[in-house]
Amino acid sequence: MKIVIAENISDAAIGMLRAESGWTIVTPDEFAKSPEAALHDADALIVRSAVQADKKLIESAPKLRIIGRAGVGVDNVDQEFATRRGIVVMNTPGANAIAVAELTIGLMLSLARHIPRAAETMRAGKWEKKSLQGSELSGKTLGIVGLGRIGIEVARRAKAMNMKIVAYDPYVAPKLARDLEVELAELGAVYGTADFLTLHLGLSEQTVKMINGDSLKKMKLGVRIINCARGELIDDVALEAALRSGQVGGAALDVFPQEPPKDNPLLALPNVIGTPHIAGSTAEAQEAVGVQIVKQVREYLKNAVVQNAVNVPSLTDIEFRQLSPYMQLAERLGGLAAHMTSGNLEEISIQYEGAIAEMKTSLLRSSAVKGVLQGGADALNIVNAVSHAQERGIRLEASAVAQTNGVDGLRVTLISSAGRFTTRGTVVRGTSPHTAELDGIEVDSPLEGNLLVMRNRDLPGVIGIVGTLLGEAKVNIARFGLGRGQQGKAIAIIQTDSPVAEAVLQKLRALPNILDARSVSFPSVSVPSS
């Protein structure tokens, strides 16, 4: 067995591999001399973030079975090509959670007690005791946005400091929050009650610049903000203005949209603490990620046990072509259901109809869960989606049912604190995922492009008013799918050439016969090559 370690990991981790009888270990220095020579007969490759495991590099390793990333992000690995080659890609989520949580608490204390400025003035020979009066964390409210592994560790530590904790994460089950003694709330409520606000969520279309001018106005006067997650979560211009006006009392930033930051005006403000993306940079965390990835690689090579994989398990070409359209269907049904569901998620139920129940349904389940959780988890993929759901206390149910009208399909049901929503779909012409039913009402629409999903009263004139409003907003309708239910209710799925802006959605919701209107976008359907 040959394992190539392309970048430095801890000596303890390397020692674990060397202890295996008959295994050849290639060190980073040896790899750097000739990557192709090192990889030509390698079984495993271990990287961090600098080495690009792209298509060219992977092609130079015909025997490669696994790529291990010592860390979370896998942007430097061509996952799609690795998957087609049957190569498992693994990462080490959670290995640095304690390190990030501890820095978060440290930054919070630094903001509350002006620790960096106190140290700076002392070095300057000053004794500014009166101007450095701080505040205690005890009794204050900590708002946590994102209650994943790191958010949970932060909550545990803040609880020990007698802080009240309120959190926003629609993908966390209420029971888990109760066990942590954390109050779940809507995002606006978290903004409005937090004395300290800390961000621990991934970057997505929904979260980019979520801390902006509008959200900052909703926060308590003098709130202090900590960001050890992603720099792109914050609109720097809006934060600077809020810091200068006093709306925000202070900010501690470990991450920035551009790293290293160049001429970032935030770092010149006296009420800002900046650190150079060191949240996960502890000796313990660095050793932990190295040891964890080595354990996972060793377990896979010896026992074929897959842990923390970030890509699809190996499939034959025939299996991949058969399953791929239904995997896309499952993911998009899950995403659509998530957009239509309010409240905190408690259960995801997937039902397989017809012949697909004989396929590798675990992949269909994972695809559906990925679609549901897409906006609430970082580095989410088809293999780790289920573990993300389980960590958040979400129940997962899967079953097979009889075919509906002789058509193979999928049904995804979400149960939340606000109720239940079901969507059913099928694959049309062998490649195109379509809805067949939403919330008990039959309605057909391709799950592709920009979709406006609307619940309305089944009365004359509704469609005309909606068309007029969209026309005034310069939104062109490409396709209109309408389904009629019982008790005078109807559902429409309107495919548009461009996304429907939030301002237009608000106008639609204000119409007397429109019960709800939401927008969701899906990429073009990918067809597996033959």
C-alpha positions as CSV (number, residue, x, y, z in Angstrom):
1,M,0.0,0.0,0.0
2,K,1.4,3.4,-1.0
3,I,0.3,6.6,0.7
4,V,1.4,10.0,-0.6
5,I,1.4,12.8,1.9
6,A,1.6,15.9,-0.2
7,E,1.6,18.5,2.6
8,N,2.8,18.7,6.1
9,I,0.7,16.9,8.8
10,S,1.6,16.1,12.4
11,D,4.4,13.7,13.1
12,A,2.0,11.6,15.2
13,A,-0.3,11.2,12.2
14,I,2.6,10.1,9.9
15,G,3.7,7.7,12.6
16,M,0.4,6.0,12.5
17,L,0.8,5.2,8.8
18,R,4.4,4.1,9.2
19,A,3.3,1.6,11.8
20,E,1.4,-0.3,9.2
21,S,3.3,-3.3,7.9
22,G,4.2,-3.2,4.3
23,W,3.0,0.4,3.7
24,T,5.1,2.9,1.7
25,I,4.9,6.5,2.9
26,V,5.9,9.3,0.6
27,T,6.7,12.5,2.5
28,P,5.9,16.1,1.3
29,D,9.5,16.7,0.4
30,E,9.6,13.6,-1.8
31,F,6.2,14.5,-3.4
32,A,7.4,18.0,-4.2
33,K,10.4,16.7,-6.2
34,S,8.2,14.8,-8.6
35,P,4.4,14.7,-8.0
36,E,3.7,12.4,-11.0
37,A,6.4,9.9,-10.0
38,A,5.1,9.8,-6.5
39,L,1.5,9.2,-7.6
40,H,1.8,6.8,-10.5
41,D,1.3,3.8,-8.2
42,A,-0.2,5.5,-5.1
43,D,-3.3,4.1,-3.4
44,A,-4.0,7.2,-1.3
45,L,-3.2,11.0,-1.4
46,I,-3.4,13.3,1.6
47,V,-3.5,17.0,1.0
48,R,-4.2,20.2,3.0
49,S,-5.2,23.3,1.1
50,A,-2.2,24.3,-1.1
51,V,-1.9,21.3,-3.4
52,Q,-4.4,21.3,-6.2
53,A,-5.8,17.8,-6.6
54,D,-7.1,18.7,-10.0
55,K,-7.9,16.5,-13.0
56,K,-4.3,16.5,-14.3
57,L,-2.9,15.5,-10.9
58,I,-5.5,12.7,-10.5
59,E,-4.9,11.4,-14.0
60,S,-1.3,10.8,-13.0
61,A,-2.5,8.4,-10.3
62,P,-4.2,5.5,-12.1
63,K,-4.4,3.3,-8.9
64,L,-5.6,6.1,-6.6
65,R,-8.5,5.0,-4.4
66,I,-8.9,7.8,-1.9
67,I,-8.0,11.5,-1.5
68,G,-7.9,12.7,2.1
69,R,-8.2,16.4,2.9
70,A,-6.8,17.3,6.3
71,G,-9.3,20.1,7.0
72,V,-12.9,21.0,6.0
73,G,-12.9,22.8,2.6
74,V,-12.3,20.7,-0.5
75,D,-12.2,23.4,-3.1
76,N,-8.7,22.2,-4.1
77,V,-10.0,18.8,-5.1
78,D,-11.8,18.0,-8.4
79,Q,-14.6,16.0,-6.7
80,E,-16.6,15.4,-9.9
81,F,-13.6,13.8,-11.7
82,A,-12.6,11.9,-8.6
83,T,-16.1,10.5,-8.3
84,R,-16.1,9.4,-11.9
85,R,-12.8,7.6,-11.3
86,G,-14.2,5.9,-8.3
87,I,-12.0,7.8,-5.9
88,V,-13.4,8.5,-2.5
89,V,-12.8,12.1,-1.2
90,M,-12.8,12.6,2.5
91,N,-12.4,15.7,4.8
92,T,-12.2,16.2,8.5
93,P,-15.2,18.3,9.6
94,G,-15.4,19.2,13.3
95,A,-11.8,18.5,14.1
96,N,-11.1,22.2,14.7
97,A,-14.5,23.0,16.3
98,I,-13.1,23.5,19.8
99,A,-10.3,25.7,18.5
100,V,-12.7,28.0,16.6
101,A,-15.1,28.1,19.5
102,E,-12.4,29.1,22.0
103,L,-11.2,31.9,19.7
104,T,-14.8,33.1,19.4
105,I,-15.0,33.3,23.2
106,G,-11.6,34.9,23.4
107,L,-12.7,37.6,20.9
108,M,-15.9,38.2,22.8
109,L,-14.0,38.7,26.0
110,S,-11.5,41.0,24.2
111,L,-14.4,43.2,22.9
112,A,-16.1,43.3,26.3
113,R,-12.9,44.2,28.3
114,H,-10.9,46.1,25.6
115,I,-8.0,43.7,26.1
116,P,-6.0,44.5,22.9
117,R,-6.3,48.3,23.5
118,A,-5.3,47.9,27.2
119,A,-2.2,45.9,26.2
120,E,-1.3,48.5,23.5
121,T,-1.6,51.5,25.9
122,M,0.5,49.7,28.5
123,R,3.3,49.1,26.0
124,A,3.1,52.8,25.2
125,G,3.7,53.6,28.8
126,K,0.2,54.8,29.5
127,W,-2.2,54.0,32.4
128,E,-5.7,54.5,31.0
129,K,-7.7,52.6,33.6
130,K,-10.7,54.8,33.5
131,S,-11.1,54.8,29.7
132,L,-10.9,51.0,29.6
133,Q,-13.9,50.2,31.8
134,G,-15.6,47.2,30.2
135,S,-18.6,45.0,30.7
136,E,-19.3,41.5,31.9
137,L,-20.5,38.7,29.8
138,S,-22.5,37.2,32.6
139,G,-26.2,38.0,32.2
140,K,-25.8,39.2,28.6
141,T,-27.5,37.7,25.6
142,L,-25.4,35.9,23.0
143,G,-27.0,35.5,19.6
144,I,-25.6,32.5,17.6
145,V,-26.4,32.4,13.9
146,G,-25.7,28.8,12.9
147,L,-25.9,26.0,15.4
148,G,-23.6,23.4,13.8
149,R,-20.6,21.8,15.4
150,I,-18.8,25.1,16.2
151,G,-22.0,26.9,17.2
152,I,-22.8,24.2,19.7
153,E,-19.3,24.4,21.2
154,V,-19.6,28.2,21.5
155,A,-23.0,27.7,23.2
156,R,-21.6,25.3,25.7
157,R,-18.8,27.7,26.7
158,A,-21.1,30.7,26.8
159,K,-23.5,28.9,29.0
160,A,-20.7,28.2,31.5
161,M,-20.2,32.0,31.6
162,N,-23.9,32.5,32.6
163,M,-24.9,34.0,29.3
164,K,-28.4,33.7,27.9
165,I,-28.2,32.1,24.4
166,V,-30.6,32.7,21.6
167,A,-29.9,31.0,18.2
168,Y,-31.1,31.0,14.6
169,D,-30.7,27.8,12.6
170,P,-33.8,26.4,10.9
171,Y,-32.0,23.1,10.3
172,V,-31.7,22.3,14.0
173,A,-34.4,20.3,15.8
174,P,-36.0,21.9,18.8
175,K,-35.0,18.9,21.0
176,L,-31.3,19.5,20.4
177,A,-31.7,23.2,21.3
178,R,-33.6,22.3,24.5
179,D,-30.8,19.9,25.5
180,L,-28.3,22.7,25.0
181,E,-30.5,25.1,26.9
182,V,-30.6,27.3,23.8
183,E,-33.6,29.3,22.7
184,L,-34.3,29.0,19.0
185,A,-35.7,32.1,17.4
186,E,-36.3,33.7,14.0
187,L,-33.3,35.6,12.6
188,G,-34.9,39.0,13.3
189,A,-35.5,38.1,16.9
190,V,-31.9,37.1,17.3
191,Y,-30.7,40.4,15.8
192,G,-33.1,42.3,18.1
193,T,-32.1,40.7,21.4
194,A,-28.4,39.9,21.2
195,D,-25.8,41.9,23.1
196,F,-23.1,39.9,21.3
197,L,-23.7,38.3,17.9
198,T,-21.5,35.5,16.5
199,L,-21.7,33.9,13.1
200,H,-21.1,30.2,12.5
201,L,-22.6,29.2,9.2
202,G,-21.5,28.5,5.6
203,L,-21.5,30.7,2.6
204,S,-24.4,30.5,0.2
205,E,-26.6,32.7,-1.9
206,Q,-28.8,33.2,1.1
207,T,-26.0,34.1,3.5
208,V,-23.7,36.3,1.5
209,K,-23.7,39.8,3.1
210,M,-26.5,38.8,5.4
211,I,-25.0,41.3,7.9
212,N,-25.9,44.4,5.9
213,G,-27.4,47.8,6.3
214,D,-30.9,46.5,6.8
215,S,-30.0,43.7,9.3
216,L,-27.7,46.1,11.3
217,K,-30.6,48.4,11.9
218,K,-32.6,45.6,13.5
219,M,-29.8,45.0,16.1
220,K,-29.6,46.4,19.6
221,L,-27.7,49.6,19.9
222,G,-24.1,48.9,20.7
223,V,-24.2,45.2,19.7
224,R,-20.8,43.5,19.4
225,I,-20.3,41.2,16.4
226,I,-17.8,38.3,16.1
227,N,-17.1,36.6,12.8
228,C,-14.9,33.5,12.7
229,A,-16.8,31.9,9.8
230,R,-16.6,33.5,6.4
231,G,-15.7,37.1,5.6
232,E,-18.3,37.3,2.8
233,L,-21.1,37.0,5.4
234,I,-20.7,40.7,6.2
235,D,-21.1,43.8,4.1
236,D,-17.9,45.6,5.1
237,V,-19.1,49.0,4.0
238,A,-22.3,48.7,6.0
239,L,-20.5,47.4,9.1
240,E,-18.0,50.3,8.9
241,A,-20.8,52.9,8.9
242,A,-22.5,51.1,11.8
243,L,-19.3,51.0,13.8
244,R,-18.7,54.8,13.2
245,S,-22.3,55.7,14.2
246,G,-22.3,53.6,17.3
247,Q,-25.1,51.3,16.2
248,V,-22.4,48.5,16.5
249,G,-20.3,48.9,19.6
250,G,-17.5,46.7,18.3
251,A,-16.5,43.9,15.9
252,A,-14.0,41.1,16.1
253,L,-13.1,39.7,12.7
254,D,-11.0,36.6,12.0
255,V,-12.1,36.3,8.4
256,F,-12.3,38.8,5.5
257,P,-13.7,38.8,2.0
258,Q,-10.2,39.2,0.7
259,E,-7.4,37.4,2.5
260,P,-5.0,38.9,3.4
261,P,-7.0,42.1,3.5
262,K,-5.6,45.0,1.6
263,D,-6.3,48.5,2.9
264,N,-9.5,47.4,4.7
265,P,-10.8,50.5,6.5
266,L,-12.4,48.3,9.2
267,L,-8.9,47.5,10.6
268,A,-8.2,51.2,11.2
269,L,-11.2,51.6,13.6
270,P,-10.5,51.6,17.3
271,N,-13.5,49.4,18.1
272,V,-12.4,46.6,15.7
273,I,-10.2,43.6,16.6
274,G,-8.7,41.8,13.6
275,T,-6.9,38.5,13.6
276,P,-5.4,36.7,10.5
277,H,-7.7,33.8,10.1
278,I,-6.3,31.9,13.1
279,A,-9.5,30.3,14.5
280,G,-8.4,26.8,13.6
281,S,-4.7,27.4,14.0
282,T,-3.9,25.7,17.3
283,A,-1.3,22.9,17.7
284,E,-4.1,20.7,19.0
285,A,-6.4,21.4,16.0
286,Q,-3.7,21.0,13.5
287,E,-2.7,17.7,15.0
288,A,-6.3,16.6,15.3
289,V,-7.0,17.1,11.6
290,G,-3.9,15.2,10.6
291,V,-4.7,12.3,13.0
292,Q,-8.3,12.2,12.0
293,I,-7.6,12.1,8.2
294,V,-5.0,9.4,8.7
295,K,-7.4,7.3,10.7
296,Q,-10.1,7.7,8.0
297,V,-7.7,6.8,5.2
298,R,-6.3,3.8,7.1
299,E,-9.8,2.5,7.9
300,Y,-10.8,2.8,4.3
301,L,-7.7,1.1,2.9
302,K,-7.9,-1.7,5.4
303,N,-11.6,-2.3,5.9
304,A,-13.4,-0.3,3.1
305,V,-15.1,1.8,5.8
306,V,-16.1,5.3,4.5
307,Q,-16.1,8.2,6.9
308,N,-16.7,11.9,6.2
309,A,-16.7,11.3,2.5
310,V,-17.6,14.4,0.4
311,N,-18.5,12.8,-2.9
312,V,-20.7,10.1,-4.2
313,P,-19.6,6.5,-3.4
314,S,-18.2,4.6,-6.3
315,L,-20.8,3.6,-9.0
316,T,-20.5,1.7,-12.2
317,D,-21.1,3.8,-15.3
318,I,-24.4,2.0,-15.9
319,E,-25.5,2.6,-12.3
320,F,-24.4,6.2,-12.5
321,R,-26.4,6.9,-15.7
322,Q,-29.5,5.2,-14.2
323,L,-29.4,6.9,-10.8
324,S,-28.2,10.4,-11.8
325,P,-31.6,11.8,-13.0
326,Y,-33.3,10.6,-9.8
327,M,-30.5,12.0,-7.6
328,Q,-31.1,15.4,-9.2
329,L,-34.9,14.9,-8.8
330,A,-34.4,14.1,-5.1
331,E,-32.1,17.1,-4.4
332,R,-34.4,19.5,-6.2
333,L,-37.6,18.2,-4.5
334,G,-35.8,18.6,-1.2
335,G,-34.7,22.2,-2.1
336,L,-38.2,23.1,-3.2
337,A,-39.8,21.7,0.0
338,A,-37.3,23.6,2.1
339,H,-38.1,26.8,0.4
340,M,-41.8,26.2,1.0
341,T,-41.4,25.2,4.7
342,S,-41.4,27.5,7.7
343,G,-40.4,26.9,11.3
344,N,-37.6,24.6,12.6
345,L,-37.2,21.4,10.8
346,E,-37.9,18.2,12.8
347,E,-38.2,15.4,10.2
348,I,-37.3,14.6,6.6
349,S,-39.3,11.7,5.0
350,I,-38.5,10.3,1.6
351,Q,-40.6,7.7,-0.2
352,Y,-39.5,5.8,-3.3
353,E,-42.2,5.0,-5.9
354,G,-41.8,2.1,-8.3
355,A,-38.6,0.6,-9.8
356,I,-36.3,3.2,-8.2
357,A,-36.9,1.5,-4.8
358,E,-34.6,-1.2,-6.2
359,M,-31.8,1.2,-6.8
360,K,-29.2,2.5,-4.3
361,T,-31.7,4.5,-2.4
362,S,-29.2,5.6,0.2
363,L,-27.9,8.0,-2.5
364,L,-31.4,9.2,-3.3
365,R,-32.0,9.8,0.4
366,S,-28.7,11.7,0.7
367,S,-29.5,13.8,-2.4
368,A,-32.9,14.8,-0.9
369,V,-31.4,15.7,2.5
370,K,-28.7,17.7,0.7
371,G,-31.3,19.7,-1.1
372,V,-33.2,20.4,2.1
373,L,-30.2,21.5,4.0
374,Q,-28.3,23.3,1.2
375,G,-28.8,26.8,2.7
376,G,-27.8,25.9,6.2
377,A,-24.6,23.9,6.2
378,D,-21.1,24.6,5.0
379,A,-19.3,22.1,2.7
380,L,-22.5,20.1,2.3
381,N,-22.5,17.3,-0.2
382,I,-24.3,14.1,-1.0
383,V,-22.4,11.9,1.3
384,N,-22.2,14.0,4.5
385,A,-25.7,15.4,4.2
386,V,-27.2,12.7,6.4
387,S,-24.7,13.2,9.1
388,H,-25.4,16.9,9.1
389,A,-29.1,16.2,9.6
390,Q,-28.4,13.8,12.4
391,E,-26.1,16.2,14.2
392,R,-28.9,18.8,14.1
393,G,-31.4,16.3,15.7
394,I,-33.5,15.9,12.5
395,R,-35.3,12.6,12.1
396,L,-34.9,10.8,8.8
397,E,-37.4,8.4,7.4
398,A,-37.3,6.5,4.2
399,S,-39.7,3.9,2.7
400,A,-41.0,2.4,-0.6
401,V,-44.5,2.8,-1.8
402,A,-46.5,1.6,-4.8
403,Q,-46.2,3.4,-8.0
404,T,-48.6,6.3,-8.6
405,N,-50.2,6.1,-12.1
406,G,-47.5,3.6,-13.1
407,V,-44.8,6.3,-12.9
408,D,-41.5,5.9,-11.0
409,G,-41.0,8.8,-8.6
410,L,-40.0,10.3,-5.3
411,R,-41.9,12.0,-2.5
412,V,-40.2,14.3,0.0
413,T,-42.1,15.4,3.1
414,L,-40.8,17.9,5.6
415,I,-42.2,18.2,9.1
416,S,-41.4,21.3,11.1
417,S,-42.5,23.2,14.1
418,A,-44.9,25.1,11.7
419,G,-46.5,22.1,10.0
420,R,-46.0,19.6,7.2
421,F,-45.2,20.1,3.5
422,T,-45.0,17.4,0.8
423,T,-43.7,17.5,-2.7
424,R,-43.7,14.6,-5.3
425,G,-41.9,14.4,-8.6
426,T,-40.7,12.2,-11.4
427,V,-38.2,12.2,-14.2
428,V,-39.6,13.1,-17.7
429,R,-37.9,11.9,-20.9
430,G,-35.3,10.1,-18.9
431,T,-33.4,13.2,-17.8
432,S,-35.7,16.1,-16.8
433,P,-36.8,16.3,-13.1
434,H,-40.4,17.5,-12.8
435,T,-42.9,18.1,-10.0
436,A,-46.0,16.0,-10.0
437,E,-47.6,17.2,-6.8
438,L,-47.2,20.0,-4.2
439,D,-48.9,19.9,-0.8
440,G,-51.5,17.4,-2.1
441,I,-52.3,19.3,-5.3
442,E,-51.2,17.9,-8.7
443,V,-49.1,20.4,-10.6
444,D,-46.4,19.7,-13.3
445,S,-43.3,21.9,-13.7
446,P,-39.7,21.3,-14.7
447,L,-37.4,21.7,-11.7
448,E,-35.0,23.9,-13.6
449,G,-34.3,27.6,-13.9
450,N,-36.1,30.3,-11.9
451,L,-39.4,29.3,-10.3
452,L,-42.0,31.3,-8.6
453,V,-44.1,29.1,-6.4
454,M,-47.5,30.6,-5.5
455,R,-50.4,29.4,-3.3
456,N,-53.6,31.2,-4.1
457,R,-57.4,31.1,-3.8
458,D,-59.0,29.4,-6.8
459,L,-60.9,32.5,-8.1
460,P,-61.3,34.2,-11.4
461,G,-58.8,36.9,-12.3
462,V,-55.9,35.8,-10.1
463,I,-53.7,34.6,-13.0
464,G,-54.3,37.8,-14.9
465,I,-53.3,40.0,-12.0
466,V,-50.2,38.0,-11.3
467,G,-49.2,38.2,-15.0
468,T,-49.7,41.9,-15.1
469,L,-47.6,42.5,-11.9
470,L,-44.8,40.3,-13.3
471,G,-44.9,42.2,-16.6
472,E,-44.7,45.5,-14.8
473,A,-41.6,44.2,-13.0
474,K,-40.1,43.2,-16.4
475,V,-40.2,39.5,-15.4
476,N,-41.0,37.3,-18.5
477,I,-43.0,34.1,-17.9
478,A,-41.5,31.1,-19.7
479,R,-44.0,28.5,-18.4
480,F,-47.1,28.5,-16.1
481,G,-48.1,25.3,-14.3
482,L,-51.3,25.4,-12.3
483,G,-52.9,22.9,-10.0
484,R,-56.3,23.0,-8.4
485,G,-57.0,21.5,-5.0
486,Q,-59.9,21.3,-2.6
487,Q,-61.6,24.0,-0.6
488,G,-60.9,26.6,-3.2
489,K,-57.1,26.4,-3.0
490,A,-54.6,26.3,-5.9
491,I,-50.9,26.2,-6.5
492,A,-49.0,27.7,-9.4
493,I,-45.4,27.1,-10.4
494,I,-44.3,29.9,-12.8
495,Q,-41.0,29.5,-14.6
496,T,-39.5,32.9,-15.4
497,D,-36.5,34.0,-17.4
498,S,-35.0,35.9,-14.5
499,P,-35.3,35.5,-10.7
500,V,-38.3,37.2,-9.0
501,A,-36.9,39.9,-6.7
502,E,-38.0,40.0,-3.0
503,A,-39.8,43.4,-3.6
504,V,-41.9,41.8,-6.3
505,L,-42.7,38.8,-4.0
506,Q,-43.9,41.2,-1.4
507,K,-46.2,42.9,-3.8
508,L,-47.6,39.4,-4.8
509,R,-48.1,38.5,-1.2
510,A,-50.0,41.7,-0.6
511,L,-52.6,40.8,-3.2
512,P,-55.9,39.7,-1.6
513,N,-56.2,36.2,-3.1
514,I,-52.5,35.3,-2.9
515,L,-51.8,33.2,0.2
516,D,-48.0,32.8,-0.3
517,A,-45.3,33.5,-3.0
518,R,-41.8,32.2,-2.9
519,S,-38.9,32.1,-5.3
520,V,-36.4,29.4,-5.9
521,S,-33.8,28.8,-8.6
522,F,-32.2,25.6,-9.8
523,P,-29.2,25.2,-12.2
524,S,-29.6,23.6,-15.7
525,V,-30.0,19.8,-15.6
526,S,-26.8,17.9,-16.0
527,V,-27.0,14.8,-18.2
528,P,-24.4,12.0,-17.4
529,S,-22.1,11.3,-20.3
530,S,-22.3,7.9,-21.9
